[in-house]
Amino acid sequence: MNDLGFDRHRRLRRSASMRALVRETHLRTEDLIYPIFVLEEEGQKNEVPSMPGVYQISLDRLAEEMDEVVALGIRAVLLFGIPKVKDAVGSEAYNDEGIIQQATRFIKENYPNVLVVADTCLCEYTDHGHCGVIHDHFVHNDESLPLLVQTAVSQAKAGADIIAPSNMMDGFVAAIRQGLDEAGFENIPIMSYAIKYASAFYGPFRDAAGSTPQFGDRKTYQMDPANRLEAQREAESDIMEGADFLIVKPAMTYLDIIREVRDRFNLPVVAYNVSGEFSMVKAAAQNGWIDEQQIVLEKLTSMKRAGADLIITYFAKDVAKWLQQ
C-alpha cells in the first residue's frame, strides 16, 4: 500500500518473465488425452467434415497417427471404435477381435509407453445408436450392465490401461469394477464418465463415431444441463462404486461443476473438451475471427484453473506443438 492508499498489482505483470514467474496455473502436454476414431476398414483416413483436422483412421494406418502422438510427447490416447457391423445389442463392442481390441493390441505392442484409455459404451456398436439394450424405445438399465461388463473385460484382455465407461447407466461403475476384479484385472483403473450432461455440444462427435440415436434422445440417462447438485450425487455414487478418475463432460460450459467436484472429492478430475467446443473454435478460426492458438490455450488453461487434472481434447496435438514452441 502506498501513500495514495492503493496496491501496485501491476508490479508482477511488468514483463513476460515476471508473469511466467508468478503464473498460478500451468498447462502441460502430460495433461492431455487425445481421442482417436479407429475405423474397421482398410486404407482409410477420412477427415470428419464437422471436425477439421480430426480423422476416422483405419487400423492399417494407425501407425501414422501414433508416430505423431509419440513424437509430440502425448502420453495417453482415448480410443473410439467404428465397426463394420452393428446390431441391437452392440455385440462388436465385446468381441475380442473387435476394432477397439485390435487397435489396443497394436498400440500396446508398438507403443508400449502410451496409455490406452478404452471408451466403454455400446452406442457406436448398436444399430439404434443408444448406449444400452432397448425395450419399447426405452434403454433398459440393468439389462445393459452385463454387456458393458463384457466390453470392459474384453478391452482389458486386449491390453487397455484404463477403462472409461461413458454410458451413464446407474450402477455401471460397480458392475464393471466387479467384472474386472473377477476376471483378474483388479489393477486396471476406471476413468468414469461420472458427470455427463445431455448436451447439444456432442453433435460433431456423432458424425465422427457414427453414433447418432436413430430415435429419441439420451435425456433419460444423461444429465439435465440445468442441474448442479445432481452432479455431486453422480460423482459420489461412482466413487463409492470404485471409480479411480472422474470425468466431467462437457467442459467449457461446466467449469463450475469441475470446480465443485475438485473441491469436494480427492480423485483425479478429467475435463472432456468435447467436439462442439472444438468445432466452434475451428470454424471461427477458419473465418479469421479469432486467434486459434490463443483461444485454445486460454480455454484449456481455464479448465485447469477450474480444477481439472487432465483434459481430453481433440486439440491435443496442436497444443503439444504450441507448448514446444
Phi, psi and chi 1 to 4 in degrees:
 res  aa     phi    psi   chi1   chi2   chi3   chi4
   1 MET       -  126.9 -172.3   81.8   66.2      -
   2 ASN   -96.8 -174.1   58.8   29.0      -      -
   3 ASP   -64.1  -23.3  -68.0  -19.3      -      -
   4 LEU   -84.1   -6.9  -64.8  176.4      -      -
   5 GLY    88.6   23.2      -      -      -      -
   6 PHE  -134.7  158.5   60.2   85.5      -      -
   7 ASP   -89.2  152.8  -65.4  -39.6      -      -
   8 ARG  -101.5   71.4  -63.4  -83.0 -176.2 -169.7
   9 HIS   -65.4  -26.9  -61.9  -67.2      -      -
  10 ARG   -69.6  -12.9  -69.1  179.4   56.9 -170.5
  11 ARG   -56.6  -32.9  -70.4  172.5 -178.4  153.3
  12 LEU   -90.8   11.2  -57.8 -175.2      -      -
  13 ARG  -122.4   12.1  -55.9  173.8 -165.2  153.1
  14 ARG   -66.8  -28.7  -72.4 -179.2   57.9 -118.9
  15 SER  -147.2  165.1   66.9      -      -      -
  16 ALA   -61.0  -39.1      -      -      -      -
  17 SER   -66.2  -39.3  -64.8      -      -      -
  18 MET   -66.4  -43.2 -176.8   68.4   75.8      -
  19 ARG   -63.4  -38.7  -67.7 -169.8  -65.3  -86.7
  20 ALA   -66.9  -34.7      -      -      -      -
  21 LEU   -63.4  -36.9 -177.2   68.6      -      -
  22 VAL  -105.5    9.4  -61.3      -      -      -
  23 ARG   -62.9  133.8 -175.0  161.1  -65.2  135.9
  24 GLU   -90.6  -31.6  -59.6  172.5   25.1      -
  25 THR  -122.1  133.7  -55.7      -      -      -
  26 HIS  -125.5  133.7  -63.3  -85.4      -      -
  27 LEU  -102.0  125.7  180.0   65.0      -      -
  28 ARG  -124.6  154.2  -51.0  173.3  -53.9  154.4
  29 THR   -58.5  -34.7  -58.5      -      -      -
  30 GLU   -64.9  -15.3  -67.5   87.7  -17.5      -
  31 ASP   -81.8   -9.7  -57.9  -30.7      -      -
  32 LEU   -99.2  139.8  -52.2  175.5      -      -
  33 ILE  -120.4  126.7  -59.2  172.4      -      -
  34 TYR  -103.6  120.4 -178.1   55.9      -      -
  35 PRO   -77.3  140.3  -11.0   27.6      -      -
  36 ILE  -132.0  133.4  -60.2  177.1      -      -
  37 PHE  -100.3  115.4  -60.8   95.0      -      -
  38 VAL  -104.9  126.5 -171.7      -      -      -
  39 LEU  -101.4  135.5 -167.4   64.3      -      -
  40 GLU   -88.2   58.3 -164.8  173.6   14.1      -
  41 GLU  -143.2  174.8  -65.9 -178.0   20.1      -
  42 GLU  -110.9  147.8  -66.2 -175.8   -2.0      -
  43 GLY    66.1   28.8      -      -      -      -
  44 GLN  -113.9  137.4  -58.5  -65.3  -48.8      -
  45 LYS  -146.6   90.8 -173.7  174.1 -178.0 -179.8
  46 ASN  -105.2  117.4  -52.3  -38.3      -      -
  47 GLU   -68.8  135.7 -173.0  170.2   28.3      -
  48 VAL   -76.4  118.3  179.8      -      -      -
  49 PRO   -53.9  -37.4  -26.3   35.4      -      -
  50 SER   -89.9    2.0   56.3      -      -      -
  51 MET  -136.3   80.1  -61.0  179.4   70.0      -
  52 PRO   -54.8  129.6  -24.6   34.3      -      -
  53 GLY    88.3   -2.9      -      -      -      -
  54 VAL  -108.4  137.2  173.8      -      -      -
  55 TYR  -128.1  150.2  -63.4   85.3      -      -
  56 GLN   -86.8  122.8  -61.4  171.6  -29.9      -
  57 ILE  -121.7  130.3  -58.7  173.0      -      -
  58 SER   -75.8  157.9   56.7      -      -      -
  59 LEU   -57.3  -37.3 -171.0   62.6      -      -
  60 ASP   -73.1   -7.6   59.9  -24.5      -      -
  61 ARG  -116.5    7.5  -62.8 -167.8   62.5  176.5
  62 LEU   -64.3  -29.2 -174.3   55.1      -      -
  63 ALA   -59.9  -35.7      -      -      -      -
  64 GLU   -58.8  -46.3  -58.9  171.8   24.7      -
  65 GLU   -67.6  -44.3 -172.3   82.0  -25.0      -
  66 MET   -68.3  -33.9  -69.5  -54.4  -57.1      -
  67 ASP   -60.7  -41.1  -74.2  -14.7      -      -
  68 GLU   -69.4  -41.5 -174.6  176.5   10.3      -
  69 VAL   -57.3  -47.5  164.7      -      -      -
  70 VAL   -66.3  -43.0  170.2      -      -      -
  71 ALA   -61.2  -30.5      -      -      -      -
  72 LEU   -85.4   -6.4  -70.2  169.8      -      -
  73 GLY    84.6   13.2      -      -      -      -
  74 ILE   -75.4  130.9  -64.2  169.1      -      -
  75 ARG  -103.4   -7.6  -62.0 -175.1  179.1 -177.7
  76 ALA  -146.4  141.0      -      -      -      -
  77 VAL  -125.2  149.5  -65.4      -      -      -
  78 LEU  -112.1  119.2  172.2   59.3      -      -
  79 LEU   -97.6  131.1  -62.2 -175.7      -      -
  80 PHE  -119.2  135.6  -64.0   96.1      -      -
  81 GLY  -104.9  143.9      -      -      -      -
  82 ILE  -122.3   98.6  -53.1  170.0      -      -
  83 PRO   -81.0  161.9   32.4  -35.6      -      -
  84 LYS   -72.4  -37.2  -72.6 -178.6 -180.0  178.4
  85 VAL  -118.8  134.6  178.4      -      -      -
  86 LYS  -122.9  152.7  -58.5 -173.9  179.3 -170.8
  87 ASP  -145.5 -176.4   58.7   28.6      -      -
  88 ALA   -68.2  -24.6      -      -      -      -
  89 VAL  -114.5   10.0  -67.0      -      -      -
  90 GLY    61.1   42.1      -      -      -      -
  91 SER   -63.8  -24.3   56.7      -      -      -
  92 GLU   -69.0  -17.6  -76.8  -60.1  -57.8      -
  93 ALA   -66.1  -34.4      -      -      -      -
  94 TYR  -112.5   19.9   41.2   90.4      -      -
  95 ASN   -79.1  122.7  178.7   -4.0      -      -
  96 ASP   -61.4  -17.5  -73.0  -12.6      -      -
  97 GLU  -108.6   20.2  -65.0  -56.2  -41.6      -
  98 GLY   -68.8  170.8      -      -      -      -
  99 ILE   -65.3  -39.5 -174.2   58.3      -      -
 100 ILE   -66.8  -40.6  -76.7  -64.0      -      -
 101 GLN   -63.6  -42.7  -71.4   80.2   -5.6      -
 102 GLN   -65.5  -43.5  -67.8 -175.5   57.9      -
 103 ALA   -64.3  -39.1      -      -      -      -
 104 THR   -62.9  -47.3  -62.5      -      -      -
 105 ARG   -60.7  -41.1  -74.9 -166.1  -68.1  -91.6
 106 PHE   -61.0  -46.9  173.4   81.0      -      -
 107 ILE   -66.2  -44.7  -67.2  172.0      -      -
 108 LYS   -67.7  -29.9  -64.5  -48.4  -63.0 -177.4
 109 GLU   -75.4  -34.5  -71.8  169.3    5.6      -
 110 ASN  -106.2  -20.9  -65.0  -79.6      -      -
 111 TYR  -136.5   64.6  -51.4   89.5      -      -
 112 PRO   -62.7  -20.8   21.8  -32.9      -      -
 113 ASN   -87.3   -5.0  -67.0  -34.5      -      -
 114 VAL   -88.4  129.1  175.7      -      -      -
 115 LEU   -77.7  130.6  -69.9  172.8      -      -
 116 VAL  -100.2  118.4  171.9      -      -      -
 117 VAL  -102.6  121.3 -175.8      -      -      -
 118 ALA  -100.0  119.7      -      -      -      -
 119 ASP   -67.6  124.4  178.1   75.7      -      -
 120 THR  -112.0   94.5  -54.1      -      -      -
 121 CYS  -154.8  173.3 -163.0      -      -      -
 122 LEU  -111.6  -12.1  -58.2  178.9      -      -
 123 CYS   -63.1  -32.9   60.4      -      -      -
 124 GLU   -73.0  -13.6  -63.4  117.8  -81.9      -
 125 TYR  -112.7   -8.2  -53.8   90.4      -      -
 126 THR   -95.6  146.9   54.7      -      -      -
 127 ASP   -75.1  -11.9   52.6   15.0      -      -
 128 HIS  -100.1   -9.8   46.9   72.7      -      -
 129 GLY    79.6    6.4      -      -      -      -
 130 HIS   -95.9  168.7  -78.9  -78.8      -      -
 131 CYS   -93.4   15.1  -57.8      -      -      -
 132 GLY  -164.3 -169.0      -      -      -      -
 133 VAL   -78.0  135.7  176.8      -      -      -
 134 ILE  -103.3  132.6  -61.1  -66.0      -      -
 135 HIS  -131.8  122.0  -71.3  -57.1      -      -
 136 ASP    51.6   46.2  -61.9  -36.5      -      -
 137 HIS    62.4   26.2  -79.3   58.9      -      -
 138 PHE  -132.2  137.1 -171.4   80.1      -      -
 139 VAL   -77.1  119.9  178.0      -      -      -
 140 HIS   -84.7  115.5 -165.6  -77.9      -      -
 141 ASN   -63.0  -63.2 -167.6   93.9      -      -
 142 ASP   -68.8  -30.2  -65.2    6.7      -      -
 143 GLU   -72.9  -20.5 -164.3  170.4  -33.7      -
 144 SER   -80.5  -26.6  -58.2      -      -      -
 145 LEU   -59.7  -45.8  -65.0  178.7      -      -
 146 PRO   -60.4  -32.8  -23.9   34.7      -      -
 147 LEU   -70.2  -36.4  -57.3 -175.1      -      -
 148 LEU   -68.3  -36.1  -64.9  166.2      -      -
 149 VAL   -63.9  -46.5  172.5      -      -      -
 150 GLN   -58.4  -40.7  -71.2 -176.5   56.7      -
 151 THR   -62.6  -47.6  -58.1      -      -      -
 152 ALA   -61.8  -44.2      -      -      -      -
 153 VAL   -65.1  -41.5  170.6      -      -      -
 154 SER   -62.4  -40.9  179.0      -      -      -
 155 GLN   -66.2  -40.0  -67.3  168.7  -21.2      -
 156 ALA   -65.4  -40.9      -      -      -      -
 157 LYS   -60.3  -34.3  -75.0  165.9   57.7  179.7
 158 ALA   -74.9  -13.5      -      -      -      -
 159 GLY   115.7    7.1      -      -      -      -
 160 ALA   -57.9  135.9      -      -      -      -
 161 ASP   -82.9  -29.7  -62.2  -72.4      -      -
 162 ILE  -140.9  135.7  -60.9  171.5      -      -
 163 ILE   -99.4  127.8  -62.8  -60.5      -      -
 164 ALA  -122.7   86.1      -      -      -      -
 165 PRO   -75.7  127.6   23.4  -27.8      -      -
 166 SER  -118.9   14.7   59.0      -      -      -
 167 ASN   -84.6  -21.6   50.6   87.5      -      -
 168 MET    63.2   29.3  -73.4  -62.1  -75.8      -
 169 MET   -78.0  142.1  -62.7  -65.1  108.4      -
 170 ASP   -61.8  133.3  -70.0  -21.1      -      -
 171 GLY    81.3    8.0      -      -      -      -
 172 PHE   -66.9  -33.8   70.2  108.1      -      -
 173 VAL   -69.2  -44.1  173.3      -      -      -
 174 ALA   -60.3  -44.8      -      -      -      -
 175 ALA   -64.9  -44.6      -      -      -      -
 176 ILE   -68.5  -39.6  -70.5  172.5      -      -
 177 ARG   -60.8  -44.9 -177.4   70.6  -86.0  159.6
 178 GLN   -64.1  -43.3 -179.4  178.7  -10.1      -
 179 GLY   -63.9  -42.4      -      -      -      -
 180 LEU   -64.4  -43.6  -70.8  171.9      -      -
 181 ASP   -62.6  -44.5  -69.1   -6.8      -      -
 182 GLU   -66.5  -26.4  -70.0  177.0   -7.5      -
 183 ALA   -88.4    3.3      -      -      -      -
 184 GLY    90.5   15.1      -      -      -      -
 185 PHE  -111.2   44.7  -63.8  108.4      -      -
 186 GLU   -67.0  -16.9   62.3  -84.8    0.8      -
 187 ASN   -94.4    1.0  -68.8  -39.4      -      -
 188 ILE   -86.3  119.7  -61.1  -64.0      -      -
 189 PRO   -78.0  159.1   26.4  -32.1      -      -
 190 ILE  -110.8  119.8  -65.2  174.4      -      -
 191 MET   -98.4   91.9 -178.3 -178.6  -75.1      -
 192 SER   -80.4  132.9  172.0      -      -      -
 193 TYR   -73.9   72.6  -73.8   67.9      -      -
 194 ALA   -67.5  -39.5      -      -      -      -
 195 ILE  -125.3   98.0  -60.7  166.9      -      -
 196 LYS  -127.0  112.9 -177.0  177.0 -179.5 -179.4
 197 TYR   -86.5  151.4  -74.3   90.5      -      -
 198 ALA   -77.5   82.3      -      -      -      -
 199 SER  -101.8  148.6  172.9      -      -      -
 200 ALA   -78.0   -4.9      -      -      -      -
 201 PHE   -83.3    3.0  -76.7   93.8      -      -
 202 TYR   -92.7   -3.4  -59.0  152.6      -      -
 203 GLY   -52.3  -53.1      -      -      -      -
 204 PRO   -60.9  -34.0  -26.7   36.8      -      -
 205 PHE   -58.9  -40.3  171.6   89.0      -      -
 206 ARG   -67.3  -27.9  -68.9  169.5 -177.0  169.7
 207 ASP   -66.1  -42.7  -69.4  -19.0      -      -
 208 ALA   -70.0  -40.0      -      -      -      -
 209 ALA   -96.8   -8.4      -      -      -      -
 210 GLY    61.9   43.6      -      -      -      -
 211 SER  -121.3   22.9   61.2      -      -      -
 212 THR   -65.8  129.5  -58.2      -      -      -
 213 PRO   -59.2  137.9  -21.5   32.2      -      -
 214 GLN   -81.5  -11.5  -63.1  -55.5  -61.1      -
 215 PHE  -155.0  151.6   63.6   87.5      -      -
 216 GLY    61.6 -152.2      -      -      -      -
 217 ASP  -145.3 -169.3   52.4   41.4      -      -
 218 ARG  -110.7   22.4  -64.4  180.0  175.7  140.9
 219 LYS   -72.9  -14.2  -67.4 -179.4  179.5  179.2
 220 THR   -81.9  -11.0   64.6      -      -      -
 221 TYR  -128.6  -26.0   46.0  104.4      -      -
 222 GLN   -88.2  160.5  -64.9  177.6    0.6      -
 223 MET   -81.7  153.2  -73.0  177.6   51.6      -
 224 ASP   -71.3  123.8 -175.3  -21.8      -      -
 225 PRO   -58.3  -16.8  -27.5   36.7      -      -
 226 ALA   -80.6   -9.8      -      -      -      -
 227 ASN   -99.7  130.8  -69.5   -1.9      -      -
 228 ARG  -106.4  -49.0  178.0  177.2   64.2   84.0
 229 LEU   -65.3  -33.3  -62.9  178.0      -      -
 230 GLU   -59.3  -33.5 -176.4 -177.3    5.3      -
 231 ALA   -61.7  -38.6      -      -      -      -
 232 GLN   -66.4  -38.7  -53.7  -57.2  -49.8      -
 233 ARG   -64.9  -42.0  -62.1 -163.9  -62.3  -89.8
 234 GLU   -62.9  -45.8  -73.5  -80.3    2.5      -
 235 ALA   -63.8  -43.1      -      -      -      -
 236 GLU   -62.5  -41.2 -172.8  170.2   24.0      -
 237 SER   -62.4  -44.2  -68.4      -      -      -
 238 ASP   -66.1  -35.8  -76.1   11.2      -      -
 239 ILE   -64.8  -45.3  -69.2  171.7      -      -
 240 MET   -62.5  -31.0  -67.8  175.0   62.7      -
 241 GLU   -83.4  -10.6  -67.5  174.3   17.9      -
 242 GLY   118.3   16.5      -      -      -      -
 243 ALA   -67.4  148.5      -      -      -      -
 244 ASP  -110.2  -22.9  -59.6  -76.6      -      -
 245 PHE  -133.1  155.0  -57.9   79.7      -      -
 246 LEU  -122.5  119.6  -60.0  173.2      -      -
 247 ILE   -95.0  137.1  -63.0  176.2      -      -
 248 VAL  -111.7  124.7  178.2      -      -      -
 249 LYS  -140.9  129.9  178.8 -178.3 -179.5 -177.6
 250 PRO   -68.4 -178.7  -17.1   31.5      -      -
 251 ALA  -105.2  -52.3      -      -      -      -
 252 MET   -59.5  -42.5 -171.5  170.4   68.8      -
 253 THR   -93.3    9.2   48.1      -      -      -
 254 TYR  -131.5   33.0  -62.9   88.5      -      -
 255 LEU   -63.2  -30.3  -64.8  177.0      -      -
 256 ASP   -64.4  -36.8   58.4  -36.4      -      -
 257 ILE   -69.9  -40.6  -55.3  -59.5      -      -
 258 ILE   -57.8  -45.4  -67.4  172.8      -      -
 259 ARG   -63.8  -42.4  169.1   45.6   56.9 -169.1
 260 GLU   -67.8  -38.8  -69.5 -172.7  -10.4      -
 261 VAL   -64.3  -42.7  170.0      -      -      -
 262 ARG   -62.1  -41.0  171.3   74.2  -71.2  149.0
 263 ASP   -70.8  -31.1  -73.4  -13.9      -      -
 264 ARG   -93.6  -33.7 -177.8  171.3  175.9 -173.7
 265 PHE  -119.0  156.2  -55.3  110.4      -      -
 266 ASN  -109.9   14.8   61.0    8.7      -      -
 267 LEU   -83.7  158.4  -67.8 -174.6      -      -
 268 PRO   -58.6  134.6  -23.6   33.8      -      -
 269 VAL  -106.2  132.9  176.2      -      -      -
 270 VAL  -117.6  125.0 -174.2      -      -      -
 271 ALA   -94.9  132.0      -      -      -      -
 272 TYR  -102.5  105.3 -161.8  140.7      -      -
 273 ASN   -79.8   93.1  176.4 -149.6      -      -
 274 VAL   -79.4  175.8  -59.8      -      -      -
 275 SER   -60.6  -42.0   60.0      -      -      -
 276 GLY   -64.1  -37.8      -      -      -      -
 277 GLU   -63.3  -39.9  -60.5  167.6   -4.9      -
 278 PHE   -64.9  -50.1  171.0   87.2      -      -
 279 SER   -67.9  -34.6  -64.5      -      -      -
 280 MET   -61.9  -44.9  -71.9 -167.2  -55.5      -
 281 VAL   -64.8  -43.9  171.0      -      -      -
 282 LYS   -60.5  -44.4  -77.0  -69.6 -174.6 -178.0
 283 ALA   -63.7  -44.9      -      -      -      -
 284 ALA   -64.7  -38.6      -      -      -      -
 285 ALA   -66.9  -40.9      -      -      -      -
 286 GLN   -64.5  -26.7  -72.2  179.6  -11.3      -
 287 ASN   -86.6   -1.7  -81.8  -76.0      -      -
 288 GLY    76.4   17.8      -      -      -      -
 289 TRP   -84.3  -24.6  -62.8  -24.3      -      -
 290 ILE  -138.7  163.9   61.0  171.1      -      -
 291 ASP   -89.8  104.3 -178.2  -40.2      -      -
 292 GLU   -57.0  -47.9  179.6  179.0  -10.8      -
 293 GLN   -59.7  -47.6  177.8  175.6  -23.0      -
 294 GLN   -65.7  -39.9  -66.5  -58.3  -43.3      -
 295 ILE   -64.7  -47.0  -71.8  -73.5      -      -
 296 VAL   -64.3  -45.4  171.7      -      -      -
 297 LEU   -64.6  -38.7  -68.5  176.7      -      -
 298 GLU   -65.5  -42.4 -178.7  177.1  -20.1      -
 299 LYS   -65.3  -46.5 -176.4  171.2   70.9  166.7
 300 LEU   -69.5  -34.2  -93.1   59.6      -      -
 301 THR   -63.9  -35.1  -62.1      -      -      -
 302 SER   -64.1  -32.6   77.2      -      -      -
 303 MET   -68.7  -41.1  -63.3  169.4 -163.9      -
 304 LYS   -64.7  -42.8  -69.1  -67.2  -60.1  -67.2
 305 ARG   -63.0  -34.0 -170.0 -176.3   64.6 -116.4
 306 ALA   -70.2  -18.3      -      -      -      -
 307 GLY   129.0   -0.5      -      -      -      -
 308 ALA   -69.7  136.1      -      -      -      -
 309 ASP   -86.9  -35.6  -60.0  -71.8      -      -
 310 LEU  -132.1  156.5  -56.9  169.1      -      -
 311 ILE  -133.7  122.9  -57.7  172.0      -      -
 312 ILE   -86.3  120.8  -59.2  168.5      -      -
 313 THR  -152.4  140.9  179.0      -      -      -
 314 TYR   -74.4  -10.4  -55.5   97.7      -      -
 315 PHE   -85.2    3.7  -74.0  113.9      -      -
 316 ALA   -55.4  -45.8      -      -      -      -
 317 LYS   -66.3  -42.4  -68.3 -166.5  -61.9 -176.6
 318 ASP   -61.1  -46.0  -67.4  -28.7      -      -
 319 VAL   -63.7  -41.2  171.1      -      -      -
 320 ALA   -59.8  -39.7      -      -      -      -
 321 LYS   -65.9  -43.9  -66.8  172.9 -173.3  174.5
 322 TRP   -64.5  -38.5  -63.7  -30.2      -      -
 323 LEU   -69.3  -23.1  -67.4  177.3      -      -
 324 GLN   -78.6  -18.4  -71.8  177.4    3.4      -
 325 GLN   -71.4      -  -65.9  174.8   -0.7      -
